[in-house]
């Protein structure tokens, strides 16, 4: 009662609700989290657990409306990037996620300059923005494939790996191409993976032989 917005209030109350309803009544848990939110919001620090649990339970119940609501409640910079990535990975909110990702991709670097940390100079921040663009394109490509648009998805993934170097992203693109039967396209990406010194020698040798 004295400090309803203390982060530990939301954290401890969320843990108690999960213990009570998590295994047996997820819908009741979601309703209870909503009631708790009305009393403890805004949350910060450890209190953000309520948002994480809300998102997890909404996904468990395949409830797009509630998942969207909890995703939008999370705080942080670069909202279009953060929420677009989260929403695009969940079928009921995939279209909204793709819409936000496209909006994030259309933002100019000038618009994002206000968010540049003081610890990064201009050159370093341009690299951060390039990495951000690659992640957005990869998420959009994977969402398009999941939405039964393989050609558009593969084209988008190709753009994602065209510039720069991200080993994990290369692996994701290769996997998607193989899944869709694009062996030649997958091998072109695998050649880059084989050239990366972080790739295990056994995997490198197998790719080189093919």
N, C-alpha and C positions, 0 to 999 in steps of 0.2 A: 504493500500500500504506500509505503514511503517513497519508493523509487521504482515505479512501474516500468520505466524505460531503461533500467539498468540491463546491460546485455545478459547478465546471468539469469535474470528473471525469465526472459524468452528461452534461453538455453535449457534451464532446468525444467521449466514447464513442458517444453517440447519433448525432452527425454522421457518425462513421466507419461505423457500422452502416447508416445511410441511404445513404451512398455505395456501400457494398458490395452491399446487397440491395434498395434501394428500387425500382429500375427492373425488376429481373429476378425477385426472389423475395420478394414482400411477406409471404407466410406465414412464411418463414424470418426475415424482419425482425421480425415480431410475436413469434415465439418467442424471438429473441435479445434483444429489448427486455425481455421477461419475465425472462430470466436476469440481465440487467443490473440490473433493478429490485431483485432480491433482494440485490444487492451494494451498491447505492448509496442505497437508501431509508433514511430520509426525504430528500426533495429540497426545495430551496428556491432562490429566485432563478433564475439561468440554468439550473440543473439541472432546472427544470420543463419544459424542452424535451422530455424523455423522455415526459412525460405528453401533451403536445400531439401528438407524433409517434405515440404509441400510439393516441390517439383517431382521428387521421387514417387510419392504416393499417387499424384495425378498421372504420371506415366504408367504406373502399375495398373491403374484403373482405366487406362487408355482414354482419359478425359482431357480433350484438347482445350476446352474452355478454361478449366482450372489450371492446366499447365501454363497456358498463356498468361493467366493472371499472376501466378507465382513468379514466372520468369520476369515479368514486367516490374515486380516489386523489388527485385535485387538492385542495389545501388552500384555505382561505378561509372567510369568514363567510357566514352565510345559506345554509347548505348546501342546504336544500330548494329555494330559488329557483334557485341556481346549477345544481344537477344536474337539477332538473326541466326547466328551459329547454333544457339540452343534450340530454337524453334524448328530450324530446317532438319534437325536430326530426329524429329518425332513426327510420325505419319500424320496425325490429326492436325498438326500446326505447320506442316511442311510448306504449304503455299505461302502462308504469312511469313515464314522464315526466309523463303527465297525472295519475297518482295523486299524485305528489310536488307538482305544481303545485296541485292541490286542497288538499293538506295545508298548503302554504305560504299559500294564500289563507285558510285557516281559522285561521291564527295571529292572535292579537290584538295590537294595538299595544303592549299592556303587555308581552307576551312578547318583543317586539323592542326594547324600551327599553334593554335591557342592551347592545345593539350600537350605540347612538347615539354617533357620534363626538363628542369634546369640542369640536370646532370648529363644531358645529351646535347652535343653540338648539332649543327645542321646536317652534316654528312651522316652522322650516326642515326639521326632521326629519319633521314630518307631511307636508310636500310630497314628501320623498324616499320615504316610505312610500306615498303616493298614486301616484307614478310607478311604484313597484315593483308595486303592485296592477294598474295598467294594463298593464304589460308581461306580467305573469302571465296576465291575462285574454286578452290578444291572442295569446299563445303557445298557450293552451288552446283558443281559438277556431280558430286555424289547424290545430292538431293534430286537433280534432274534424272539421273539413272534410276533412283528409287521410285520416281514418279512415272516410270515407263517411257522416258524420253532419252534412250541411250545415245543417239547420235548427238543431240545437243549436249548431253552430259560429257561424252568423250571429247568433244570439241572444247568445252570449257576446261576440262582437266588438262588438255594439251596446252592451253594458254597458261594454266597455273604453273606448269613445270618448264615453260619456255625460257624464262629468265631466272637467274639466281640458282641457288642450290639448297635443297632441303631433303635430306636422306629419307626421313619418315614420310614426307609427302610423295617422294618418288616411289616408295614401296606401296603406298596407298593407290597411286595411279596405276602401277603395274598390276596390282591385284584386281582392280576394277576392269582393266582391259582384258585380263585373262578370263575373268568371270563372264564377260560379254563375248568371248570367242575371238578377240582381236589379238591373236598370238604375235603377229609381226609388230604391232604397236607396243605390246607388252615387252618384247625383246629389245626394242629400241630404248625403252626406259630402263630395262634390266642392265643394259650395257653401261649406263651411267652408274647404276648401283654397284656393278662389278668394279668400276674404276674408283669408287670411294674407299679410302684406306680403312674405314670403320667396318666395312663388310667382311664377315668371316671368310677365311681362305677357302673353305670347302664350298661355300655358296658362290664365291667368286669363280672358282674353277668350273663348277657346273654350268654357270652362265656362259663362261668363255667357250666351253666346248660346244654348246648349242649355237 
